[in-house]
Amino acid sequence: MTPDGIHGHTLTIITKVVDGETDEYGQPQYTTRKTVLEGCNVQPVAVTDLPLFEDANHLPQWKCFSHEGDLVARLLTGDSRIEWNGRIFQPASAAYDYVTADGIGNHTEWWMTEVAS
């Protein structure tokens, strides 16, 4: 996707990567890597169902659309974080490729929720 009026969001995916040697206890050492994704689209998802229990919390979710391919799928892990619009999010699903019949609108989708501070 190329940036336009719809796909103008920039997201930064923060992942942990193993950094060299293990520590004195044999535990791997990590550093963070930031990958910038331009030309994305982020949309809020409305909750239309009623909670089963009165004290149930509905976490707001956002659906993300990005370039096709396996880049996002390789970056999103359980401990990844996503920076967007000055806020921090975590993945709420795996990234999956959406393939259209004509191949023109192929893209990658995933869901995210805001990390409570």
Biopython code that builds the backbone (N, CA, C, O; Angstrom):
import numpy as np
from Bio.PDB.StructureBuilder import StructureBuilder

atoms = [
    (1, "MET", "N", (0.838, -1.178, 0.000)),
    (1, "MET", "CA", (0.000, 0.000, 0.000)),
    (1, "MET", "C", (0.882, 1.240, 0.000)),
    (1, "MET", "O", (1.924, 1.273, 0.654)),
    (2, "THR", "N", (0.471, 2.220, -0.711)),
    (2, "THR", "CA", (1.190, 3.487, -0.685)),
    (2, "THR", "C", (0.426, 4.458, 0.194)),
    (2, "THR", "O", (-0.803, 4.415, 0.242)),
    (3, "PRO", "N", (1.143, 5.341, 0.895)),
    (3, "PRO", "CA", (0.447, 6.302, 1.757)),
    (3, "PRO", "C", (-0.510, 7.180, 0.954)),
    (3, "PRO", "O", (-0.149, 7.694, -0.104)),
    (4, "ASP", "N", (-1.707, 7.345, 1.453)),
    (4, "ASP", "CA", (-2.696, 8.228, 0.853)),
    (4, "ASP", "C", (-3.578, 8.745, 1.981)),
    (4, "ASP", "O", (-3.205, 8.624, 3.148)),
    (5, "GLY", "N", (-4.717, 9.310, 1.674)),
    (5, "GLY", "CA", (-5.584, 9.840, 2.711)),
    (5, "GLY", "C", (-6.125, 8.782, 3.653)),
    (5, "GLY", "O", (-6.485, 9.088, 4.790)),
    (6, "ILE", "N", (-6.187, 7.544, 3.192)),
    (6, "ILE", "CA", (-6.713, 6.461, 4.020)),
    (6, "ILE", "C", (-5.591, 5.739, 4.748)),
    (6, "ILE", "O", (-5.739, 5.376, 5.915)),
    (7, "HIS", "N", (-4.490, 5.531, 4.080)),
    (7, "HIS", "CA", (-3.388, 4.749, 4.641)),
    (7, "HIS", "C", (-2.241, 5.650, 5.071)),
    (7, "HIS", "O", (-1.095, 5.429, 4.680)),
    (8, "GLY", "N", (-2.540, 6.654, 5.866)),
    (8, "GLY", "CA", (-1.522, 7.618, 6.259)),
    (8, "GLY", "C", (-0.984, 7.442, 7.659)),
    (8, "GLY", "O", (-0.246, 8.304, 8.136)),
    (9, "HIS", "N", (-1.324, 6.357, 8.341)),
    (9, "HIS", "CA", (-0.842, 6.164, 9.702)),
    (9, "HIS", "C", (0.544, 5.520, 9.708)),
    (9, "HIS", "O", (0.857, 4.674, 8.870)),
    (10, "THR", "N", (1.349, 5.933, 10.655)),
    (10, "THR", "CA", (2.668, 5.337, 10.852)),
    (10, "THR", "C", (2.679, 4.651, 12.205)),
    (10, "THR", "O", (2.357, 5.264, 13.222)),
    (11, "LEU", "N", (3.047, 3.384, 12.215)),
    (11, "LEU", "CA", (3.145, 2.614, 13.446)),
    (11, "LEU", "C", (4.594, 2.206, 13.660)),
    (11, "LEU", "O", (5.340, 2.013, 12.700)),
    (12, "THR", "N", (4.986, 2.077, 14.911)),
    (12, "THR", "CA", (6.308, 1.575, 15.255)),
    (12, "THR", "C", (6.115, 0.310, 16.072)),
    (12, "THR", "O", (5.500, 0.337, 17.137)),
    (13, "ILE", "N", (6.643, -0.799, 15.567)),
    (13, "ILE", "CA", (6.544, -2.067, 16.287)),
    (13, "ILE", "C", (7.838, -2.278, 17.059)),
    (13, "ILE", "O", (8.929, -2.255, 16.489)),
    (14, "ILE", "N", (7.698, -2.484, 18.367)),
    (14, "ILE", "CA", (8.848, -2.669, 19.249)),
    (14, "ILE", "C", (8.916, -4.147, 19.613)),
    (14, "ILE", "O", (7.968, -4.701, 20.169)),
    (15, "THR", "N", (10.039, -4.780, 19.297)),
    (15, "THR", "CA", (10.215, -6.196, 19.586)),
    (15, "THR", "C", (11.480, -6.405, 20.401)),
    (15, "THR", "O", (12.415, -5.606, 20.343)),
    (16, "LYS", "N", (11.492, -7.489, 21.160)),
    (16, "LYS", "CA", (12.690, -7.878, 21.899)),
    (16, "LYS", "C", (13.490, -8.837, 21.033)),
    (16, "LYS", "O", (12.933, -9.753, 20.427)),
    (17, "VAL", "N", (14.792, -8.624, 20.977)),
    (17, "VAL", "CA", (15.675, -9.529, 20.252)),
    (17, "VAL", "C", (16.817, -9.928, 21.173)),
    (17, "VAL", "O", (17.272, -9.132, 21.995)),
    (18, "VAL", "N", (17.277, -11.169, 21.031)),
    (18, "VAL", "CA", (18.393, -11.650, 21.844)),
    (18, "VAL", "C", (19.635, -10.873, 21.451)),
    (18, "VAL", "O", (19.934, -10.692, 20.270)),
    (19, "ASP", "N", (20.352, -10.419, 22.471)),
    (19, "ASP", "CA", (21.522, -9.570, 22.246)),
    (19, "ASP", "C", (22.776, -10.261, 22.771)),
    (19, "ASP", "O", (23.151, -10.087, 23.931)),
    (20, "GLY", "N", (23.411, -11.033, 21.922)),
    (20, "GLY", "CA", (24.713, -11.602, 22.269)),
    (20, "GLY", "C", (24.678, -12.719, 23.289)),
    (20, "GLY", "O", (23.830, -13.610, 23.244)),
    (21, "GLU", "N", (25.627, -12.646, 24.214)),
    (21, "GLU", "CA", (25.869, -13.702, 25.187)),
    (21, "GLU", "C", (24.803, -13.751, 26.278)),
    (21, "GLU", "O", (24.074, -12.787, 26.508)),
    (22, "THR", "N", (24.737, -14.893, 26.935)),
    (22, "THR", "CA", (23.853, -15.028, 28.083)),
    (22, "THR", "C", (24.509, -14.403, 29.308)),
    (22, "THR", "O", (25.714, -14.152, 29.319)),
    (23, "ASP", "N", (23.708, -14.155, 30.334)),
    (23, "ASP", "CA", (24.272, -13.589, 31.563)),
    (23, "ASP", "C", (24.925, -14.693, 32.392)),
    (23, "ASP", "O", (25.001, -15.842, 31.956)),
    (24, "GLU", "N", (25.388, -14.344, 33.573)),
    (24, "GLU", "CA", (26.110, -15.300, 34.415)),
    (24, "GLU", "C", (25.246, -16.474, 34.854)),
    (24, "GLU", "O", (25.775, -17.495, 35.292)),
    (25, "TYR", "N", (23.928, -16.347, 34.746)),
    (25, "TYR", "CA", (23.013, -17.420, 35.120)),
    (25, "TYR", "C", (22.495, -18.186, 33.906)),
    (25, "TYR", "O", (21.611, -19.033, 34.036)),
    (26, "GLY", "N", (23.038, -17.894, 32.735)),
    (26, "GLY", "CA", (22.630, -18.580, 31.519)),
    (26, "GLY", "C", (21.381, -18.034, 30.868)),
    (26, "GLY", "O", (20.854, -18.634, 29.931)),
    (27, "GLN", "N", (20.896, -16.893, 31.356)),
    (27, "GLN", "CA", (19.694, -16.291, 30.792)),
    (27, "GLN", "C", (20.050, -15.411, 29.593)),
    (27, "GLN", "O", (21.037, -14.677, 29.637)),
    (28, "PRO", "N", (19.258, -15.479, 28.526)),
    (28, "PRO", "CA", (19.538, -14.628, 27.365)),
    (28, "PRO", "C", (19.349, -13.151, 27.706)),
    (28, "PRO", "O", (18.497, -12.791, 28.518)),
    (29, "GLN", "N", (20.146, -12.321, 27.080)),
    (29, "GLN", "CA", (20.042, -10.875, 27.251)),
    (29, "GLN", "C", (19.308, -10.310, 26.037)),
    (29, "GLN", "O", (19.523, -10.751, 24.908)),
    (30, "TYR", "N", (18.444, -9.337, 26.283)),
    (30, "TYR", "CA", (17.612, -8.790, 25.218)),
    (30, "TYR", "C", (17.873, -7.305, 25.028)),
    (30, "TYR", "O", (18.284, -6.595, 25.945)),
    (31, "THR", "N", (17.623, -6.869, 23.818)),
    (31, "THR", "CA", (17.588, -5.455, 23.497)),
    (31, "THR", "C", (16.302, -5.223, 22.707)),
    (31, "THR", "O", (15.689, -6.178, 22.231)),
    (32, "THR", "N", (15.896, -3.987, 22.567)),
    (32, "THR", "CA", (14.677, -3.717, 21.803)),
    (32, "THR", "C", (15.028, -3.216, 20.411)),
    (32, "THR", "O", (16.021, -2.517, 20.209)),
    (33, "ARG", "N", (14.190, -3.592, 19.466)),
    (33, "ARG", "CA", (14.340, -3.138, 18.082)),
    (33, "ARG", "C", (13.034, -2.464, 17.687)),
    (33, "ARG", "O", (11.952, -2.991, 17.945)),
    (34, "LYS", "N", (13.139, -1.302, 17.062)),
    (34, "LYS", "CA", (11.962, -0.575, 16.591)),
    (34, "LYS", "C", (11.912, -0.634, 15.067)),
    (34, "LYS", "O", (12.885, -0.309, 14.386)),
    (35, "THR", "N", (10.764, -1.055, 14.548)),
    (35, "THR", "CA", (10.548, -1.115, 13.110)),
    (35, "THR", "C", (9.388, -0.190, 12.773)),
    (35, "THR", "O", (8.288, -0.353, 13.300)),
    (36, "VAL", "N", (9.628, 0.772, 11.904)),
    (36, "VAL", "CA", (8.613, 1.756, 11.524)),
    (36, "VAL", "C", (7.855, 1.249, 10.299)),
    (36, "VAL", "O", (8.459, 0.881, 9.291)),
    (37, "LEU", "N", (6.529, 1.234, 10.400)),
    (37, "LEU", "CA", (5.663, 0.854, 9.285)),
    (37, "LEU", "C", (4.873, 2.077, 8.848)),
    (37, "LEU", "O", (4.059, 2.601, 9.609)),
    (38, "GLU", "N", (5.111, 2.528, 7.638)),
    (38, "GLU", "CA", (4.364, 3.663, 7.091)),
    (38, "GLU", "C", (3.287, 3.145, 6.151)),
    (38, "GLU", "O", (3.360, 2.014, 5.671)),
    (39, "GLY", "N", (2.297, 3.973, 5.894)),
    (39, "GLY", "CA", (1.233, 3.603, 4.966)),
    (39, "GLY", "C", (0.244, 2.610, 5.552)),
    (39, "GLY", "O", (-0.334, 1.804, 4.824)),
    (40, "CYS", "N", (0.047, 2.663, 6.857)),
    (40, "CYS", "CA", (-0.906, 1.768, 7.526)),
    (40, "CYS", "C", (-2.238, 2.481, 7.731)),
    (40, "CYS", "O", (-2.358, 3.686, 7.508)),
    (41, "ASN", "N", (-3.222, 1.720, 8.157)),
    (41, "ASN", "CA", (-4.526, 2.268, 8.498)),
    (41, "ASN", "C", (-4.956, 1.636, 9.812)),
    (41, "ASN", "O", (-4.905, 0.415, 9.959)),
    (42, "VAL", "N", (-5.377, 2.451, 10.761)),
    (42, "VAL", "CA", (-5.838, 1.972, 12.064)),
    (42, "VAL", "C", (-7.269, 2.451, 12.265)),
    (42, "VAL", "O", (-7.558, 3.641, 12.140)),
    (43, "GLN", "N", (-8.162, 1.515, 12.577)),
    (43, "GLN", "CA", (-9.573, 1.835, 12.754)),
    (43, "GLN", "C", (-10.070, 1.304, 14.093)),
    (43, "GLN", "O", (-9.770, 0.162, 14.444)),
    (44, "PRO", "N", (-10.828, 2.110, 14.857)),
    (44, "PRO", "CA", (-11.418, 1.588, 16.093)),
    (44, "PRO", "C", (-12.509, 0.575, 15.767)),
    (44, "PRO", "O", (-13.182, 0.674, 14.740)),
    (45, "VAL", "N", (-12.671, -0.390, 16.647)),
    (45, "VAL", "CA", (-13.695, -1.412, 16.470)),
    (45, "VAL", "C", (-14.739, -1.221, 17.560)),
    (45, "VAL", "O", (-14.418, -1.244, 18.748)),
    (46, "ALA", "N", (-15.974, -1.036, 17.158)),
    (46, "ALA", "CA", (-17.063, -0.818, 18.116)),
    (46, "ALA", "C", (-17.521, -2.147, 18.702)),
    (46, "ALA", "O", (-17.612, -3.152, 17.997)),
    (47, "VAL", "N", (-17.804, -2.139, 19.990)),
    (47, "VAL", "CA", (-18.344, -3.321, 20.661)),
    (47, "VAL", "C", (-19.861, -3.190, 20.667)),
    (47, "VAL", "O", (-20.404, -2.217, 21.192)),
    (48, "THR", "N", (-20.537, -4.163, 20.088)),
    (48, "THR", "CA", (-21.992, -4.078, 19.999)),
    (48, "THR", "C", (-22.702, -5.095, 20.877)),
    (48, "THR", "O", (-23.923, -5.051, 21.029)),
    (49, "ASP", "N", (-21.930, -6.017, 21.457)),
    (49, "ASP", "CA", (-22.584, -7.003, 22.307)),
    (49, "ASP", "C", (-22.655, -6.520, 23.752)),
    (49, "ASP", "O", (-21.893, -5.642, 24.156)),
    (50, "LEU", "N", (-23.554, -7.087, 24.512)),
    (50, "LEU", "CA", (-23.692, -6.740, 25.922)),
    (50, "LEU", "C", (-22.832, -7.685, 26.751)),
    (50, "LEU", "O", (-22.755, -8.874, 26.443)),
    (51, "PRO", "N", (-22.187, -7.180, 27.794)),
    (51, "PRO", "CA", (-21.377, -8.068, 28.625)),
    (51, "PRO", "C", (-22.252, -9.092, 29.341)),
    (51, "PRO", "O", (-23.371, -8.793, 29.757)),
    (52, "LEU", "N", (-21.723, -10.291, 29.473)),
    (52, "LEU", "CA", (-22.451, -11.355, 30.148)),
    (52, "LEU", "C", (-22.568, -11.076, 31.643)),
    (52, "LEU", "O", (-23.575, -11.408, 32.268)),
    (53, "PHE", "N", (-21.530, -10.463, 32.211)),
    (53, "PHE", "CA", (-21.519, -10.142, 33.629)),
    (53, "PHE", "C", (-21.440, -8.636, 33.801)),
    (53, "PHE", "O", (-20.833, -7.942, 32.985)),
    (54, "GLU", "N", (-22.042, -8.140, 34.844)),
    (54, "GLU", "CA", (-22.113, -6.701, 35.073)),
    (54, "GLU", "C", (-20.738, -6.058, 35.224)),
    (54, "GLU", "O", (-20.538, -4.914, 34.816)),
    (55, "ASP", "N", (-19.789, -6.791, 35.811)),
    (55, "ASP", "CA", (-18.467, -6.212, 36.051)),
    (55, "ASP", "C", (-17.468, -6.526, 34.936)),
    (55, "ASP", "O", (-16.273, -6.268, 35.082)),
    (56, "ALA", "N", (-17.950, -7.075, 33.836)),
    (56, "ALA", "CA", (-17.049, -7.410, 32.732)),
    (56, "ALA", "C", (-16.493, -6.142, 32.093)),
    (56, "ALA", "O", (-17.198, -5.147, 31.922)),
    (57, "ASN", "N", (-15.241, -6.206, 31.754)),
    (57, "ASN", "CA", (-14.594, -5.076, 31.077)),
    (57, "ASN", "C", (-14.466, -5.373, 29.591)),
    (57, "ASN", "O", (-14.038, -6.456, 29.191)),
    (58, "HIS", "N", (-14.836, -4.419, 28.807)),
    (58, "HIS", "CA", (-14.596, -4.520, 27.372)),
    (58, "HIS", "C", (-13.409, -3.633, 27.052)),
    (58, "HIS", "O", (-13.464, -2.418, 27.243)),
    (59, "LEU", "N", (-12.352, -4.228, 26.572)),
    (59, "LEU", "CA", (-11.189, -3.440, 26.197)),
    (59, "LEU", "C", (-11.381, -2.919, 24.786)),
    (59, "LEU", "O", (-11.714, -3.690, 23.885)),
    (60, "PRO", "N", (-11.178, -1.637, 24.577)),
    (60, "PRO", "CA", (-11.280, -1.109, 23.213)),
    (60, "PRO", "C", (-10.241, -1.780, 22.314)),
    (60, "PRO", "O", (-9.103, -2.016, 22.721)),
    (61, "GLN", "N", (-10.650, -2.077, 21.107)),
    (61, "GLN", "CA", (-9.727, -2.689, 20.157)),
    (61, "GLN", "C", (-9.655, -1.861, 18.891)),
    (61, "GLN", "O", (-10.581, -1.124, 18.553)),
    (62, "TRP", "N", (-8.536, -1.998, 18.197)),
    (62, "TRP", "CA", (-8.315, -1.331, 16.928)),
    (62, "TRP", "C", (-7.906, -2.387, 15.920)),
    (62, "TRP", "O", (-7.155, -3.310, 16.237)),
    (63, "LYS", "N", (-8.406, -2.241, 14.706)),
    (63, "LYS", "CA", (-8.017, -3.137, 13.622)),
    (63, "LYS", "C", (-6.996, -2.410, 12.766)),
    (63, "LYS", "O", (-7.198, -1.255, 12.391)),
    (64, "CYS", "N", (-5.912, -3.083, 12.462)),
    (64, "CYS", "CA", (-4.809, -2.477, 11.707)),
    (64, "CYS", "C", (-4.688, -3.132, 10.338)),
    (64, "CYS", "O", (-4.856, -4.342, 10.184)),
    (65, "PHE", "N", (-4.396, -2.307, 9.367)),
    (65, "PHE", "CA", (-4.186, -2.756, 7.996)),
    (65, "PHE", "C", (-2.807, -2.268, 7.572)),
    (65, "PHE", "O", (-2.486, -1.091, 7.733)),
    (66, "SER", "N", (-1.993, -3.166, 7.034)),
    (66, "SER", "CA", (-0.650, -2.769, 6.597)),
    (66, "SER", "C", (-0.301, -3.481, 5.300)),
    (66, "SER", "O", (-1.126, -4.180, 4.712)),
    (67, "HIS", "N", (0.922, -3.290, 4.874)),
    (67, "HIS", "CA", (1.411, -3.871, 3.630)),
    (67, "HIS", "C", (1.265, -5.391, 3.649)),
    (67, "HIS", "O", (1.344, -6.020, 4.705)),
    (68, "GLU", "N", (1.053, -5.967, 2.482)),
    (68, "GLU", "CA", (0.994, -7.418, 2.394)),
    (68, "GLU", "C", (2.387, -8.001, 2.607)),
    (68, "GLU", "O", (3.394, -7.311, 2.449)),
    (69, "GLY", "N", (2.428, -9.250, 2.957)),
    (69, "GLY", "CA", (3.702, -9.925, 3.167)),
    (69, "GLY", "C", (3.864, -10.365, 4.608)),
    (69, "GLY", "O", (2.994, -10.130, 5.448)),
    (70, "ASP", "N", (4.998, -11.010, 4.884)),
    (70, "ASP", "CA", (5.180, -11.608, 6.203)),
    (70, "ASP", "C", (5.934, -10.729, 7.193)),
    (70, "ASP", "O", (6.255, -11.195, 8.286)),
    (71, "LEU", "N", (6.230, -9.471, 6.853)),
    (71, "LEU", "CA", (6.981, -8.607, 7.765)),
    (71, "LEU", "C", (6.274, -8.455, 9.106)),
    (71, "LEU", "O", (6.886, -8.678, 10.150)),
    (72, "VAL", "N", (5.018, -8.086, 9.099)),
    (72, "VAL", "CA", (4.288, -7.862, 10.349)),
    (72, "VAL", "C", (4.137, -9.174, 11.111)),
    (72, "VAL", "O", (4.276, -9.192, 12.334)),
    (73, "ALA", "N", (3.858, -10.261, 10.417)),
    (73, "ALA", "CA", (3.708, -11.562, 11.077)),
    (73, "ALA", "C", (4.988, -11.953, 11.805)),
    (73, "ALA", "O", (4.924, -12.559, 12.874)),
    (74, "ARG", "N", (6.137, -11.620, 11.251)),
    (74, "ARG", "CA", (7.410, -11.932, 11.907)),
    (74, "ARG", "C", (7.687, -11.008, 13.083)),
    (74, "ARG", "O", (8.382, -11.399, 14.020)),
    (75, "LEU", "N", (7.158, -9.793, 13.051)),
    (75, "LEU", "CA", (7.430, -8.817, 14.110)),
    (75, "LEU", "C", (6.515, -8.957, 15.319)),
    (75, "LEU", "O", (6.948, -8.727, 16.449)),
    (76, "LEU", "N", (5.258, -9.331, 15.100)),
    (76, "LEU", "CA", (4.296, -9.379, 16.203)),
    (76, "LEU", "C", (4.458, -10.655, 17.017)),
    (76, "LEU", "O", (4.276, -11.761, 16.507)),
    (77, "THR", "N", (4.802, -10.487, 18.284)),
    (77, "THR", "CA", (4.889, -11.599, 19.224)),
    (77, "THR", "C", (4.082, -11.217, 20.459)),
    (77, "THR", "O", (3.565, -10.103, 20.547)),
    (78, "GLY", "N", (3.977, -12.120, 21.391)),
    (78, "GLY", "CA", (3.207, -11.842, 22.598)),
    (78, "GLY", "C", (3.731, -10.686, 23.419)),
    (78, "GLY", "O", (2.972, -10.036, 24.137)),
    (79, "ASP", "N", (5.037, -10.422, 23.320)),
    (79, "ASP", "CA", (5.598, -9.316, 24.101)),
    (79, "ASP", "C", (5.926, -8.092, 23.249)),
    (79, "ASP", "O", (6.591, -7.171, 23.724)),
    (80, "SER", "N", (5.472, -8.071, 22.005)),
    (80, "SER", "CA", (5.661, -6.888, 21.157)),
    (80, "SER", "C", (4.800, -5.742, 21.658)),
    (80, "SER", "O", (3.773, -5.952, 22.305)),
    (81, "ARG", "N", (5.224, -4.553, 21.357)),
    (81, "ARG", "CA", (4.426, -3.364, 21.641)),
    (81, "ARG", "C", (4.363, -2.542, 20.363)),
    (81, "ARG", "O", (5.266, -2.593, 19.528)),
    (82, "ILE", "N", (3.277, -1.780, 20.226)),
    (82, "ILE", "CA", (3.057, -0.979, 19.027)),
    (82, "ILE", "C", (2.822, 0.453, 19.462)),
    (82, "ILE", "O", (1.937, 0.723, 20.274)),
    (83, "GLU", "N", (3.611, 1.371, 18.928)),
    (83, "GLU", "CA", (3.418, 2.793, 19.198)),
    (83, "GLU", "C", (2.614, 3.386, 18.054)),
    (83, "GLU", "O", (2.943, 3.199, 16.882)),
    (84, "TRP", "N", (1.561, 4.099, 18.407)),
    (84, "TRP", "CA", (0.755, 4.789, 17.401)),
    (84, "TRP", "C", (0.050, 5.959, 18.061)),
    (84, "TRP", "O", (-0.551, 5.815, 19.126)),
    (85, "ASN", "N", (0.126, 7.100, 17.435)),
    (85, "ASN", "CA", (-0.612, 8.280, 17.872)),
    (85, "ASN", "C", (-0.289, 8.658, 19.323)),
    (85, "ASN", "O", (-1.158, 9.128, 20.058)),
    (86, "GLY", "N", (0.974, 8.447, 19.724)),
    (86, "GLY", "CA", (1.409, 8.790, 21.071)),
    (86, "GLY", "C", (0.969, 7.814, 22.147)),
    (86, "GLY", "O", (1.092, 8.111, 23.336)),
    (87, "ARG", "N", (0.461, 6.662, 21.755)),
    (87, "ARG", "CA", (-0.026, 5.662, 22.707)),
    (87, "ARG", "C", (0.663, 4.326, 22.458)),
    (87, "ARG", "O", (1.238, 4.098, 21.394)),
    (88, "ILE", "N", (0.594, 3.446, 23.459)),
    (88, "ILE", "CA", (1.222, 2.133, 23.364)),
    (88, "ILE", "C", (0.135, 1.060, 23.345)),
    (88, "ILE", "O", (-0.805, 1.093, 24.139)),
    (89, "PHE", "N", (0.283, 0.110, 22.425)),
    (89, "PHE", "CA", (-0.673, -0.980, 22.249)),
    (89, "PHE", "C", (0.057, -2.313, 22.283)),
    (89, "PHE", "O", (1.282, -2.373, 22.177)),
    (90, "GLN", "N", (-0.720, -3.382, 22.434)),
    (90, "GLN", "CA", (-0.176, -4.733, 22.326)),
    (90, "GLN", "C", (-1.014, -5.507, 21.315)),
    (90, "GLN", "O", (-2.199, -5.218, 21.147)),
    (91, "PRO", "N", (-0.415, -6.487, 20.640)),
    (91, "PRO", "CA", (-1.188, -7.270, 19.679)),
    (91, "PRO", "C", (-2.297, -8.044, 20.382)),
    (91, "PRO", "O", (-2.088, -8.594, 21.464)),
    (92, "ALA", "N", (-3.469, -8.085, 19.770)),
    (92, "ALA", "CA", (-4.593, -8.858, 20.298)),
    (92, "ALA", "C", (-4.923, -10.026, 19.373)),
    (92, "ALA", "O", (-5.872, -10.770, 19.620)),
    (93, "SER", "N", (-4.140, -10.183, 18.312)),
    (93, "SER", "CA", (-4.317, -11.301, 17.390)),
    (93, "SER", "C", (-3.007, -11.500, 16.644)),
    (93, "SER", "O", (-2.095, -10.675, 16.710)),
    (94, "ALA", "N", (-2.942, -12.605, 15.941)),
    (94, "ALA", "CA", (-1.828, -12.804, 15.023)),
    (94, "ALA", "C", (-2.092, -11.977, 13.770)),
    (94, "ALA", "O", (-3.239, -11.650, 13.463)),
    (95, "ALA", "N", (-1.038, -11.646, 13.058)),
    (95, "ALA", "CA", (-1.202, -10.954, 11.773)),
    (95, "ALA", "C", (-1.582, -11.991, 10.722)),
    (95, "ALA", "O", (-1.034, -13.093, 10.701)),
    (96, "TYR", "N", (-2.509, -11.639, 9.865)),
    (96, "TYR", "CA", (-2.902, -12.559, 8.806)),
    (96, "TYR", "C", (-3.038, -11.797, 7.500)),
    (96, "TYR", "O", (-3.411, -10.624, 7.480)),
    (97, "ASP", "N", (-2.726, -12.487, 6.412)),
    (97, "ASP", "CA", (-2.817, -11.878, 5.088)),
    (97, "ASP", "C", (-4.242, -11.975, 4.571)),
    (97, "ASP", "O", (-4.874, -13.030, 4.637)),
    (98, "TYR", "N", (-4.736, -10.856, 4.057)),
    (98, "TYR", "CA", (-6.040, -10.806, 3.413)),
    (98, "TYR", "C", (-5.770, -10.744, 1.915)),
    (98, "TYR", "O", (-5.150, -9.798, 1.430)),
    (99, "VAL", "N", (-6.230, -11.741, 1.193)),
    (99, "VAL", "CA", (-5.966, -11.833, -0.239)),
    (99, "VAL", "C", (-7.272, -11.635, -0.994)),
    (99, "VAL", "O", (-8.251, -12.346, -0.768)),
    (100, "THR", "N", (-7.272, -10.657, -1.895)),
    (100, "THR", "CA", (-8.458, -10.400, -2.710)),
    (100, "THR", "C", (-8.418, -11.248, -3.972)),
    (100, "THR", "O", (-7.367, -11.766, -4.350)),
    (101, "ALA", "N", (-9.559, -11.384, -4.614)),
    (101, "ALA", "CA", (-9.644, -12.210, -5.819)),
    (101, "ALA", "C", (-8.754, -11.682, -6.941)),
    (101, "ALA", "O", (-8.161, -12.461, -7.687)),
    (102, "ASP", "N", (-8.661, -10.357, -7.058)),
    (102, "ASP", "CA", (-7.858, -9.787, -8.141)),
    (102, "ASP", "C", (-6.427, -9.466, -7.712)),
    (102, "ASP", "O", (-5.604, -9.093, -8.548)),
    (103, "GLY", "N", (-6.120, -9.606, -6.422)),
    (103, "GLY", "CA", (-4.763, -9.354, -5.937)),
    (103, "GLY", "C", (-4.415, -7.893, -5.749)),
    (103, "GLY", "O", (-3.333, -7.578, -5.252)),
    (104, "ILE", "N", (-5.311, -6.990, -6.137)),
    (104, "ILE", "CA", (-4.996, -5.563, -6.065)),
    (104, "ILE", "C", (-5.050, -5.047, -4.628)),
    (104, "ILE", "O", (-4.244, -4.199, -4.245)),
    (105, "GLY", "N", (-5.983, -5.546, -3.839)),
    (105, "GLY", "CA", (-6.151, -5.042, -2.480)),
    (105, "GLY", "C", (-5.521, -5.907, -1.401)),
    (105, "GLY", "O", (-5.899, -5.802, -0.234)),
    (106, "ASN", "N", (-4.569, -6.759, -1.765)),
    (106, "ASN", "CA", (-3.935, -7.619, -0.774)),
    (106, "ASN", "C", (-3.294, -6.789, 0.328)),
    (106, "ASN", "O", (-2.682, -5.755, 0.060)),
    (107, "HIS", "N", (-3.435, -7.245, 1.568)),
    (107, "HIS", "CA", (-2.853, -6.533, 2.703)),
    (107, "HIS", "C", (-2.764, -7.478, 3.898)),
    (107, "HIS", "O", (-3.218, -8.621, 3.837)),
    (108, "THR", "N", (-2.177, -6.987, 4.978)),
    (108, "THR", "CA", (-2.082, -7.740, 6.227)),
    (108, "THR", "C", (-2.948, -7.051, 7.269)),
    (108, "THR", "O", (-2.967, -5.823, 7.349)),
    (109, "GLU", "N", (-3.665, -7.833, 8.066)),
    (109, "GLU", "CA", (-4.536, -7.293, 9.115)),
    (109, "GLU", "C", (-4.147, -7.886, 10.458)),
    (109, "GLU", "O", (-3.668, -9.017, 10.535)),
    (110, "TRP", "N", (-4.356, -7.113, 11.512)),
    (110, "TRP", "CA", (-4.266, -7.627, 12.869)),
    (110, "TRP", "C", (-5.014, -6.696, 13.792)),
    (110, "TRP", "O", (-5.374, -5.583, 13.408)),
    (111, "TRP", "N", (-5.251, -7.153, 15.020)),
    (111, "TRP", "CA", (-5.981, -6.396, 16.030)),
    (111, "TRP", "C", (-5.017, -6.010, 17.134)),
    (111, "TRP", "O", (-4.032, -6.706, 17.380)),
    (112, "MET", "N", (-5.306, -4.889, 17.804)),
    (112, "MET", "CA", (-4.478, -4.489, 18.940)),
    (112, "MET", "C", (-5.351, -3.826, 20.003)),
    (112, "MET", "O", (-6.416, -3.285, 19.706)),
    (113, "THR", "N", (-4.878, -3.880, 21.243)),
    (113, "THR", "CA", (-5.541, -3.219, 22.367)),
    (113, "THR", "C", (-4.534, -2.306, 23.045)),
    (113, "THR", "O", (-3.328, -2.548, 22.998)),
    (114, "GLU", "N", (-5.041, -1.257, 23.672)),
    (114, "GLU", "CA", (-4.153, -0.313, 24.344)),
    (114, "GLU", "C", (-3.634, -0.920, 25.641)),
    (114, "GLU", "O", (-4.368, -1.584, 26.372)),
    (115, "VAL", "N", (-2.361, -0.681, 25.909)),
    (115, "VAL", "CA", (-1.741, -1.163, 27.138)),
    (115, "VAL", "C", (-2.108, -0.207, 28.258)),
    (115, "VAL", "O", (-1.903, 1.002, 28.148)),
    (116, "ALA", "N", (-2.652, -0.753, 29.334)),
    (116, "ALA", "CA", (-3.018, 0.092, 30.481)),
    (116, "ALA", "C", (-1.762, 0.631, 31.145)),
    (116, "ALA", "O", (-0.775, -0.086, 31.308)),
    (117, "SER", "N", (-1.807, 1.889, 31.523)),
    (117, "SER", "CA", (-0.616, 2.487, 32.130)),
    (117, "SER", "C", (-0.596, 2.309, 33.619)),
    (117, "SER", "O", (0.341, 2.756, 34.282)),
]
sb = StructureBuilder()
sb.init_structure("model")
sb.init_model(0)
sb.init_chain("A")
sb.init_seg("    ")
for serial, (resi, resn, name, xyz) in enumerate(atoms, 1):
    if name == "N":
        sb.init_residue(resn, " ", resi, " ")
    sb.init_atom(name, np.array(xyz, "f"), 0.0, 1.0, " ", f" {name:<3s}", serial, name[0])
structure = sb.get_structure()
